[in-house]
Amino acid sequence: MATPSKITVYHIPVCPFCQRLEILLELKGRRHEVEFVVVDITKPRDTSLLEKTRGTTALPVLETADGKIIKESMVIMQYLEDLFSEPAVAQRDPYRRAIENMLAKLEGDFCTQGYVYVMNQDPARRTALEDKMLKQYAKLNDFLLEHSPSGTYLFEEFGWAETVFTPFFMRFWFLEYYEDFELPDEEGFARVRQWRDACLAHPKAQQTSKEEIVKLYYDYAKGAGNGALLPGRTKSSFVFEPDWRTRPWPPKNKYAHSATDLELGL
């Protein structure tokens, strides 16, 4: 794997951490200046890529045009923000930048809770996990009410915090599908619902769809992540072929039935 002639991002299709970078570049109008190289997570990593990353497998990974490696999506986001400084996505005012960074810090627990929820295999835990997920949304709601009670986004436009959270709002479509999770139509979630829905609808954040996420993340819903194979299966739901568009929708009741390769169109 030779050194690239321009910035290269090694990424996993439909990965939320990778989508962040695509959204950021779209907001800047610089998507065409970065080459995205797809990595198949259902296969062992290419040796030459592992040499570049010094053995780590987490993606995305950015390689500069002169062969330097940068890891971690938030670090890569900041690198791209600094490199392509105009138009700015992050706030320039120090106080406003601090506010959006505080909101972005809430993403870690939010993300973790969503994935713990979808990967759960014990029906008896569903109510407790739903409550924990709602607490995460309530925390975001409170933050937005404090810092942006009357706006749509955190600030005037879709920006840094929205770029951080939108991929997870999209991934949590798998909670709607496999867990029947919905935000209650209550005042305590009204502000975060407005924010979430505006993020989901933004034209620069349409790299994936609910159908793609639900189909590819079926194995996550059965407790197997990152391309791992489930018992009795020969293909991961993350394989590139057959294309997800040609596959049937997976069975919704993940607790009552484990779909075969054939049922999943694999």
PyMOL commands that set and color helices and strands:
alter all, ss='L'
color gray80, all
select helices_A, chain A and resi 16-28+31-33+47-53+73-83+94-105+107-119+123-147+160-171+173-179+187-201+203-205+210-216+218-221+244-246
alter helices_A, ss='H'
color red, helices_A
select strands_A, chain A and resi 8-11+35-38+61-63+69-71
alter strands_A, ss='S'
color yellow, strands_A
deselect
rebuild
show_as cartoon
